[in-house]
Amino acid sequence: MAKEEIKKLIENSKKVIDADHDNSAKSIQDDLTSFKKKTLDRI
């Protein structure tokens, strides 16, 4: 494999990982918000 191909693969992987991280962070944040609301409703 040429250096350029490897460089492109790494850049694409980084974009995918960043997108997955953002989605995971948002999902966790939404879960926390939901949990807080449910807990407050019970009190």
C-alpha positions as CSV (number, residue, x, y, z in Angstrom):
1,M,0.0,0.0,0.0
2,A,1.2,3.5,-0.8
3,K,1.6,6.1,1.9
4,E,-1.1,8.2,0.4
5,E,-3.6,5.3,0.7
6,I,-2.7,4.7,4.3
7,K,-3.0,8.4,5.0
8,K,-6.5,8.5,3.5
9,L,-7.6,5.4,5.4
10,I,-6.4,6.9,8.7
11,E,-8.2,10.2,8.0
12,N,-11.4,8.4,7.2
13,S,-11.1,6.3,10.3
14,K,-10.6,9.4,12.4
15,K,-13.7,11.0,11.0
16,V,-15.8,7.9,11.7
17,I,-14.4,7.6,15.2
18,D,-15.1,11.2,15.9
19,A,-18.7,10.9,14.7
20,D,-19.2,7.7,16.8
21,H,-17.8,9.5,19.8
22,D,-20.2,12.4,19.3
23,N,-23.1,10.1,18.9
24,S,-22.1,8.1,22.0
25,A,-21.7,11.3,24.1
26,K,-25.1,12.6,23.0
27,S,-26.7,9.3,23.7
28,I,-25.2,9.2,27.2
29,Q,-26.2,12.8,27.8
30,D,-29.8,12.0,26.7
31,D,-29.9,8.9,29.0
32,L,-28.7,11.0,32.0
33,T,-31.3,13.7,31.3
34,S,-34.0,11.0,31.1
35,F,-32.9,9.4,34.3
36,K,-32.8,12.7,36.1
37,K,-36.4,13.5,35.0
38,K,-37.6,10.1,36.1
39,T,-35.9,10.4,39.4
40,L,-37.4,13.9,40.0
41,D,-40.9,12.6,39.0
42,R,-40.6,9.9,41.7
43,I,-39.7,12.3,44.4
